[in-house]
Amino acid sequence: MQLGDESFDTVLDKGALDALMEPEVGTKLGSQYLSEAKRVLKPGGKFICLTLAESHVLALLFSSFRFGWKMTVHSISQKRSSLKTFMVVAEKEKSTVLHEIASSFDLLSLGRNDAQGSGMCEALESENQIRRDCNNGSDLLYSHEDLILGVKGDLAELTGGRRVKFTLGSNFSYRAVLLDAQKQTEPFVYHCGVFLVPKTRAHEWLFCSEEGQWQVVESSRAARLIMVYLDSSHNGVSMEDIQNDLSPMVTQLAPRNDDEAARIPYVHFLVSQAYFKCAYECFDRRRNQEEISNCVEHCSVPVVKSQQHFENEMAQFQERLNRSLVVCQDKFEAAKLQKIRPEAVNEMESCVHKAIEENLNTLPHIVQRMKTAFNIAN
């Protein structure tokens, strides 16, 4: 059942998050659940969570309600059980201020020798330290929702040199970094692009260091580049499924573009491995920075051309299909004037089916043409 945005004053959780956060399941269900709870609450509304406060539950709960939320934690005494129950209250605000989490009890009173009390103390202290560090200007791993709220500025606008590390997730979870190009020496090829970094390459200098990431941005010719890091949780998942999972979230992170039809290209490592081998060889200690930049830029030319070739092929395929469908529509309009409407509708459906089938039959030839252009063996 789909519930409307900002339609509830209170969401009460009595152990549901604990149940969804079984260690062997991971955070996927818990993250989806909290995202929905946040979505349906009105400004000023409260998410009230009764929890046994296991460490992995608190880690997700506290990090999910940072910007735009005011949190308090209460201890609920139970006479018939040795287990403590905690009540976490998150109140939705219109601002994006990052508050420390308040507690209605003395942390020392929980007892350091008690596993639950000790776990709550450590989780609160750790989370509040993260929040203090963030308010003091330290780097922080933001969430996709934090960025949509505007905690790092208006994402619709490009801000040269902006670099933000964040997480995002839908069917799968990802670690990512958003980078707005620092300078523009020539026109950008892409307004926004996505680079998928495989697990086996994530530790390499180009991807894990800030300097390397900026080098990739410069070579990508993108005004904004979103680098998404794949890990073991994505093993066995096709690139098509990952791209389909990411697309709605990436669209929200793209800068404003006057060309509404512009696509956001996804650059896969397999398409770009020749570039990175070439780029890696550019980093010679005997070269100065300008020589290295020129060398890396030269390496990127085949990648850019390959991406443009692919996009041109897909654009031409779409254009041919659209033209075929327009012909069917024109025939339908003419047939309505001469025949009974049901007959005209049947003829149009037949025309559309034939047009789609004929265009789909061209795909193997397009694939073969691209393989030839990219020097890919069958």
Beta strands, then each sheet from edge to edge (+ up, - down):
strand 1: 8-14
strand 2: 41-51
strand 3: 69-76
strand 4: 85-92
strand 5: 102-103
strand 6: 142-143
strand 7: 163-169
strand 8: 173-180
strand 9: 190-197
strand 10: 222-229
strand 11: 266-268
sheet 1: 1+ 2+ 4- 3+ 5+
sheet 2: 6+ 7+ 8- 10+ 9+ 11+
end
